[in-house]
Amino acid sequence: MEQDINENLLLGNGAFDNLPAETEENTSNSDVPDEEGYFGKPEVYDYSGIELPENYYYNNDLLTEFNELAAKYNLSQKSANELMTMAVKMTKIAAANLDSEIENRKRQQIDDFKKALINDSQIGGIYFDKTMQTANMAYRCFADEDVQALLQQTGLNCHPKIVKMFYEIGKLMRNDDFLGISSPYVKKESREDILFPTM
């Protein structure tokens, strides 16, 4: 038995002409704040209530970009504050990780300087003690406290070329006629005191 077909249901016969038109879904939230207060953008976003860590400040360009995004998604001040607080937290963690990495690299660089110094064929090895005695004589005579602090903070007081420079000056100082400066008395010191006078 053939199935009857309702002609009115066929395409083009107007069966669906009176259905309500689909409206485009509004992907953004209403400007009216929701019950939880997460939506409903303010006239101006204000982050003065967020406490920034010491020496931290907002980048005006990034802040403007952030505000534009917050407004685009109709975020309330409450939502924007929560996101900004998280951004500050993430920035602190990233900065701490960077500081740690820089410090690790600095320590590794200083260790490399020390190894190169001790293994240097001209001033290291069996010559090390004599080299450092002579170099330290010039170091204490010509490097004032600021220079010494700078060299020690950067690890350059262990750099072979810096040590060689002071060593050559120290050798000249052993001649009493060198710039009219008499050689100072040099006391015996341990390897550690010579290489790392402040450690």
C-alpha positions in Angstrom: 0.0 0.0 0.0 1.4 3.3 -1.0 1.9 5.8 1.8 0.1 9.1 1.2 2.2 12.2 1.3 0.9 15.4 2.6 1.8 17.8 -0.2 1.8 20.7 2.3 4.9 19.3 4.0 7.0 19.3 0.8 9.7 21.8 0.3 8.5 25.0 -1.3 4.9 24.5 -0.5 4.8 27.0 2.4 4.5 24.4 5.3 7.2 26.2 7.3 6.5 29.7 6.3 4.8 30.7 9.5 7.4 29.3 11.9 9.0 32.0 14.0 12.3 33.1 12.6 15.4 32.0 14.5 17.2 34.9 16.2 20.9 35.1 16.3 22.1 34.0 19.7 23.6 36.8 21.6 27.0 35.5 22.6 27.7 38.4 25.0 26.1 38.7 28.3 23.5 41.4 29.1 24.8 44.7 30.4 22.7 44.1 33.5 24.8 42.4 36.2 24.0 38.8 37.0 23.1 37.6 40.5 26.7 36.6 41.3 28.0 39.9 40.1 30.4 38.6 37.4 28.8 40.4 34.5 27.9 44.0 33.8 30.8 46.2 32.8 31.3 49.4 34.7 31.8 52.7 33.0 35.5 52.6 33.9 37.5 49.8 35.3 39.4 50.6 38.5 42.1 48.4 40.0 43.1 50.6 42.9 41.8 48.0 45.3 44.4 45.5 44.1 47.6 45.6 46.1 50.7 45.3 43.9 54.0 43.9 45.1 56.8 46.4 45.8 58.3 47.8 42.6 55.4 46.5 40.5 53.3 48.8 38.4 50.8 48.5 35.6 51.8 48.8 32.0 49.4 51.4 30.5 49.2 49.8 27.1 48.6 46.3 28.4 46.1 47.6 31.0 44.2 49.3 28.2 44.2 46.1 26.2 43.0 44.1 29.2 40.2 46.6 29.8 39.0 46.3 26.2 38.8 42.5 26.6 37.0 42.8 29.9 34.5 45.2 28.3 34.1 43.0 25.2 33.0 40.1 27.4 30.9 42.4 29.6 32.9 41.5 32.8 32.0 43.3 36.0 34.6 45.0 38.2 34.5 42.0 40.4 35.4 39.6 37.5 38.1 42.0 36.3 39.6 42.3 39.7 39.8 38.5 40.1 41.5 38.1 36.7 43.9 41.0 37.5 44.8 39.4 40.9 45.5 36.1 39.1 47.6 37.9 36.5 49.7 39.7 39.3 50.2 36.3 41.0 51.4 34.7 37.8 53.7 37.6 37.1 55.3 37.3 40.6 55.9 33.5 40.1 57.4 34.1 36.7 59.7 36.9 38.1 60.8 34.6 41.0 61.6 31.8 38.6 63.6 34.3 36.4 65.5 35.6 39.4 66.4 32.0 40.5 67.5 31.2 37.0 69.7 34.3 36.8 71.3 33.5 40.2 72.0 29.9 39.1 73.6 31.0 35.9 75.7 33.5 37.9 76.9 30.8 40.3 77.7 28.5 37.4 79.7 31.3 35.7 81.7 32.0 38.8 82.4 28.3 39.2 83.7 28.3 35.6 85.9 31.2 36.3 87.4 29.4 39.4 88.0 26.2 37.4 89.7 28.2 34.6 91.8 30.1 37.1 93.0 27.0 38.9 93.7 25.1 35.7 95.4 28.0 33.9 98.8 26.8 32.6 100.6 30.1 33.5 99.1 31.2 36.9 97.2 28.1 38.1 98.3 24.6 39.1 101.7 24.6 40.9 101.9 28.4 40.4 98.6 29.2 42.0 99.7 30.0 45.5 102.5 32.3 44.4 100.2 33.9 41.8 97.5 34.8 44.3 99.9 36.1 46.9 101.3 38.6 44.3 98.0 39.4 42.7 96.3 40.1 46.1 99.1 42.5 47.0 98.2 44.7 44.0 94.4 44.0 44.4 94.4 45.4 48.0 96.6 48.4 47.0 94.8 49.6 43.9 91.2 48.3 44.1 89.2 50.4 46.5 86.2 49.0 48.4 83.7 49.8 45.6 85.9 48.1 43.0 86.5 45.1 45.2 82.7 44.8 45.9 81.9 45.0 42.2 84.5 42.3 41.3 83.4 40.0 44.1 79.7 40.4 43.3 80.2 39.6 39.7 82.7 36.8 40.3 85.3 38.7 38.2 87.7 38.5 41.1 88.1 34.9 40.0 88.4 35.6 36.3 91.8 34.5 35.0 92.4 37.6 33.0 91.6 39.9 36.0 93.8 37.9 38.2 96.6 38.0 35.6 96.3 41.7 35.5 96.7 42.1 39.2 99.5 39.5 39.2 101.5 41.5 36.6 101.0 44.7 38.7 102.0 42.9 41.8 105.2 41.7 40.1 106.1 45.3 39.3 105.3 46.4 42.8 108.0 44.0 44.1 110.4 46.5 42.6 110.6 49.3 45.2 111.0 51.9 42.5 107.6 51.1 41.0 105.7 54.4 40.9 107.6 55.3 44.1 105.5 52.7 46.1 107.3 50.4 48.5 106.1 46.9 48.5 103.8 46.2 51.4 104.3 43.3 53.7 102.5 40.3 52.4 101.3 37.9 55.1 101.0 34.2 54.4 97.4 33.2 53.6 95.5 30.1 52.9 94.3 29.2 49.4 90.8 30.1 50.4 91.7 33.5 51.8 93.7 34.3 48.7 91.1 33.3 46.2 88.0 34.3 48.1 89.1 37.1 50.5 85.5 38.0 51.6 84.2 34.4 51.9 
